[in-house]
Structures are given as structure tokens and as C-alpha cells.
Amino acid sequence: MAASGADGQLRGQGLHGFYRSGIRVLARMELRLGGIEPLPLQGALTSTAEARFVGAVRIPGDPDPDPALTVERLRHADGVETITVRNAGGRPAHLPLEIALGTDLGLLADTAAGRRLADLPGQVQSAGLRWARPGHSATVAARPSPHAVLAGAGVLRWDLELQPGARWSVELRAEIESSVPTAFRPPAGRAQGVPLPWSEPAVRCDDSRVELLVPRSLDALGGLLLADADRPTDLYVASGVPWRFGLTAAEALWAARLLLPLGTRLAAGTLRSLARRQHHGAGSTGLGGPATRTTSGTASTVSAPAAFAAPGAAGGSAAGQDPWARPEGLLPGGLRHGGPELPPSCTATEATLLFVTLLAEAWRWGLPEQEVAELLPAAERALAALRANVSDDSGAFPAEGPSSSVTDFVTDLGRSAEERAARPLPARCEVQAQAYRAALHGAELLDAFGRPGGAEWRVWAAGLRERFREQFWIDDLSGGRPAAALAGPGRPVPAVAASFVHLLDLGLSSDGAYHEGLLDREQTRALAQRLAAPEFDCGWGLRTLSTRSPRFNPLGHRSGAVRVHETALAVAGLSEAGFERESGALLEGLLDASTHFEGRLPEMYAGEQRVSGCPPVPHPAACRPAAVSAAAAVHLVLTLAGVRPDVPAGRVVVRPASTAPLGELELTGLRVAGEPFSVRVSRIGVAVVEEAPSALQLGAR
């Protein structure tokens, strides 16, 4: 990774520098030509992995007001930079090029916390400089070699003589070596020759914003791809840059799910990688590998007790308990900030439930049955973790129908029954939606592959739906709303949050249909009206918390910022529920925001009210790129075509948005059953399938 300002200079401030494996290889790389910093003219990403910076320098004493010299810097995230100086003037240029270098070899985690060590003393090497501290050393080599190396100042110098029309280039390469032994095999990038795990669609649309957003979002995801160390052909996406460049189970699953219209290879690689990390008891193995107790972190490997830590539990377990005494089937996940009105939540719950949903939906999109069957035991273990959370001491499910106990709802899957009883946590609205969907998807998989338990899960899901509609709904003068959580019997948490959008994410089912939701039709209508109101829709997307809350903060992660992922789920869910006007307004805001971010949407940005002439305000701590926001941006466009496959039943249904909010939309190069699928949606919302697998029957709903 490389980070700098728009002028291209690495000044050692903030995040500036080249990084590898969470270590800052180079913190400073400041260029001067004739003792003058180039006047910055342009700085832009040409891809997720490359940037181009252009500056100009006037030759001292030149009477011409136009700058004669231009300096172009082509920077690659792997630590290579090519600097080219051109003389476009009419006089020869004789002047020195100096590049001042320095590094602290600091950890990215320390940089994030604002800690900056002093630069290390440099040592001359054959073609550049070297720095070292215990365990690590870094080098910068130049080609051609510098004419002089000033080790004390960390300066490489060349004496240039450029005739009119001439150019001169130098390549700098920053590298790091480590002598610290490690017992873990870190993930690597996608190996040469391994294809992308998704198709690269061609998008033609009346709305030019879309033609910029989709390819740049896929480019961002390509830069986040990692290969599993245990099976390098299994690819998944890292969570985001710069703070979470590693495997975060929930976000990797979300990204793979949102990209299913482009094929199932990313889903398969992600599911297999996480199945190998699933908790399934001492001595057990999962999916052909040893039980794995690590998960990749930003700057170092995070131990499993931390990854499975329950909210409020020091070190991941209560005193005297085995920190690995967690339900079988749990996936790794750390704590996530819950906003100002709820405690932190453990993402292990979200990941474990989403595992089942992704497997079921990938099967509908055409993941081969053999691969589904290999992953089914991991899905059954995930369902077992859910059952352990909602069953009584005998292992039985709670009684059907309404109940007055909050324990009849799903809380944190990583906590034992004893922990839940000793320290009750709120039952969150979005967790009920995810558990309900996982139960129905799990039932479909169990039935299709001849496993027992499908009927029992359907009965439990129906009971949860009934209990939810009675206990989670708050009636008010605006038509009512869901509770953000239940803190106890009859104690709804009244926060009004964008997490409600998960109630609209129903999950793909058979014959191109979606499951029935936890809300009834009138409750869904009230929620749609609430989400479309100014308290949520800031004009750039959906705020995470209503402006009516006294704790609203437009830059708060969960208290007012716009999160791209949640806005995309709202657009898709509202459109599917028939509220296309409300969906279209959110879509328009998000697309407008994407133009201000040059088609590369960050993880989140400020939820300030949109004002004419003012762009959306970036969030200082947002990852960019971020896997889920990039995948959500692609999903935002693809979902408008309404492609809903059921490959096991040999059927695909196409139901586009009737209002055609983007005008005419043509998508070529989607994948259904592993084969090309193309669809065109007219300006009046009529879909024409132009390419499809011959074995699938086409239909519309």
C-alpha cells in the first residue's frame, strides 16, 4: 500500500508512506528539482494499485512564463516508483534532482494511533539507502544509480543535463526484509495466472455515472483480493485499506454475496477459507485442513481468543473458563461499535449466520452441487451455533408463537447459556433478520441434500416471525417503526437506526422468489416512509442514525454517517417491496456521491444534509477502498436488472425495476450456472434476456 497527498510527496506525516505487511517501509520521499519542489498539477489514481502525479518546474532565470520542465511520478502500491523529467522548453536545463528519503519502520497500527517514531539513520548501499531496526530492514534501490548518496541526510542526487525535448527517468524500488520468525503463513495476493473470481461485465447505460462506478468498484475489489495460505486458489477479499487489510469474516461474506451475479467463484473461495477457520471442537478438522485458530489482522496475526471474544468479556472468556468453550460452528469475528445507544456487537454472529445464506444463494446461482455438498457440514455447524443460542437446556426450540421473554430471540452466538444468563445483552433487530433468513436458507439446503431438520427450522422461523411482529414493533404517530433491539421483556430500545434495512433483505429462495419478511405489508410501508424521510435520507444516502436522535453525529460510524452498504441494501429492498420512488431517491443520492469520489466510494462519509454546490464530506477514518462498499456499489446496479436464478430447478426469473431509474440499462457478461448471461432493460422497465444458458427456462414475475 502507498499513501500520500495529491502532490505525490511522501512527507512522513500521518499515513504517508509505502507499506508492506503492516510495516511502513518508507515514510519520506520528497523530490526537489534544482532545489525547488515541483508545482503540483495533478494527482490521481489510474487503478487501485497505481497512481500518477504530475508537477511543473520553471528553469531558474527563464523569462518564459510557461514552465519548461514537467515531472511525472508513476507510483505502484508494491513499492516501485518511476520518475520522469521532461524538458519541453527551448533551452538546455542543467540542474540537480534530489530525493530525500527516510523511514521509521513503524507499524501501521501505531500510525493509526498517531504514534510516529523518529526516522532511523540511513546507511549507504550500492544503489541507494538502507535502514534497519531489530527484526526488520528496508532498502531503496535506484536505477540508474545516483551520482551521490548523502547518507546522513538520506538524500539521493543526480546531476541532470536535459537538452530541449529530452527526457530522463529513474526507477526507485522500496523493499523490506524480516528476520522475525512466525508460525503462521500469511495470505498472499492473487498469484500470476489465477483468474479473477468474477466476470468482468460490460455495462451500457443512459446514466454515465454507472459506467464509471461499476468498473472502478471492481478494480478496487481486485486490489483487495487475497489468496488463502492453505489453498492459494481459494480467493477472498480483504476488508479494506488502510485499517483492515486482512480477512474479516462478515465483510468477506457480504462482498461475495453481493457479487453473486458475476459468478460463484468468489463465494466458493470465501466459504471454503472460512470453513477452515470455523470453530468445531478440539482435534476436529474442517474441510480438509487442521482446525485453524487465527485470522489475518491489519498489521499482525490476531489470536483466536480475541477473534471469538464476547462483548464485555475480558480476554474472551469469563474467569476460569476455557476461552475456546464456544458453540460449535462459530466463525471468527471481533467487536463492532454499536452506536451511541447499544453496546458493541460481535461480528462472529453476523458471519456465522451469513455463511448459511451465502451458501444457499450461491447454490441458487449455480455453485456446483458437489461443492455445495462439501460445504454443507460447515453450514450445519453454523446452524448448530444458532440452535445453541435459542434452545433450552434440553436442546429444544422455544415454543411457537409470541412470548414475553427476550431469550426467545437471538443474541450473541459466541456466548454460552451461562454467560447470556449472567450478563444479558439486547436482542438486536438486524440479528433477528439474519437469523430468520439463515434458518429458511438452512432448511432449503437440508431438504435439497437429504439432511434432517429442514421442517424444524421452518417452524422455528415462523415462530420468530410471529414473535418479532408482536414484540419488536413500536406504534407511534408516524405510523410505527421497529425497535432497534429488545433490552428485556417489554423493553424496546427506541433508537431509530439504519440497521432496519436488514429487515428488507429477504434472501433469494426457490423459483426466483424471495422469502417472506419479518415485517408484514403495512409495517414494511411504514418503514419505507421512515427511511425515505429527511431524518434518514441526507441527499447522499442513508444516515446510520436518525437526525432526531440527540446523539446524532454526521461523522459517527453508527450515529449518523452514510454507510454505502446499508444504503445499497435499502435501495434493493425498497425496490423489491414495491417502494420504487423511495428506492430511486436513495439511488440517486448514492450515484451523485459516487461522482464526487470519482467512482470509488469509500466505506462511509458524513451524513450532513446535502447542500447545492457542496460535495459530500469524506470520513477521516473510512477505508477506501472497502470491500463491502465496493461490492455494494456493483450490486446497486446489477440488482436493478432483477435477475433471480434458481439453477437447481432449471429456472431464471427476470424482474427489473418498473420505473427504470437509470434509463436503458444493458448488462453483458453476468454469470448464471457458470455461463454467460446478458440482459437489457428498456426505458419503460421491460427486460429482454439476450444471452442465457440453454438449460435454463426463462420467466418473469
DACORKA-V39513 format. One line per field, one symbol per residue. ss: DSSP state (~ for helix, > for strand, _ for the rest). phi: phi as a letter, one per 30 degrees, with the letter a starting at -180 (. if undefined). A space follows every 10 residues. Layout:
BEGIN
ss=???
phi=???
END
This chain:
BEGIN
ss=_>>______> >_____>>>> __>>>>_>>> >>>__>__>> >>>>>>>__> >>>>>>>___ ________>> >>>>>>___> >>>>>>>___ __>>>>>>>> >>____>~~~ ~~________ __>>>__>>> >>>__>>>>> >>>____>>> ____>>>>>> >>____>>>> >>>>>>>>__ _______>__ __________ _>>>>__~~~ ~~~~~~~~~~ ~~~_>>>>__ >>>>>>>__> ___>____~~ ~~~~~~~~_~ ~~__~~~~~~ ~~~~~_____ ____>>__>> ___>>>____ >>>~~~~___ ___~~~____ __________ ____>>____ ____>>~~~~ ~~~~~~~~~~ ~~~~~___~~ ~~~~~~~~~~ ~~~~~~~~~~ __________ _____~~~__ ______~~~~ ~~____>>~~ ~~~~~~~~~~ ~~~~~~~~__ ___~~~~~~~ ~~~~~~~~~~ ~_>>______ >>__>>____ _>>___>~~~ ~~~~___>_~ ~~_>______ ~~~~~~~~~~ ~~____>___ _>>_>_____ __________ _>>~~~~~~~ ~~~~~~___~ ~~~~~~~~~~ ~~~~~~____ ___>>_____ _______>__ _____>~~~~ ~~~~~~~~~~ ~_>>>>~~~_ >>>>______ ____>>>>>> >>__>>>>>> >_____>>>> >_____>>>_ _
phi=.bbadddidc cichdekcbb hicddbcbac cbciicdedd cabadcadcb bbbbbbbdde idddddddcc bcccccddjc bccbccccdc bdcbadcbbc baachddedd dddicbdddd ddbdbeblbb bbbejbbbbb ccbddddbbc ddciccbbcc bcdeidbbbb ccbcbbbbcd dbdccddbdd ddjddedbdc dccbadcddd dcdddddddd dddcdbcddd adddcbcddl ccdbdadced dddeddddce dckcdddddd ddddddcddb jdidbbhibd dcbbbdcdca dcddeddcdd eicdijadei cddcdceejd cdacdbecjd cbdeccddde ddddeddddd dddddjeedd ddddcdeddd dddddddddc cdddiddddd idbccdddcd ccddcddddd ddbdcddded dddddedddd ddddddddci cdjddddddd dddddddddd ccccdbddjj adddacdlei bdddecbdee dddccdjdbd hiccddddcd dddddddddd dddedcddjc kcddbddddd cdbdcdebbk ddceeddddd eddddddjcd dddddddddd ddddddchic ddeaadcddd beicddddcd cddadbeddd ddddeedddd didbdbeeci bbcbbddddh dcidbbccjd bbhicdbbbb cddciccbdc aaeddcdcab b
END
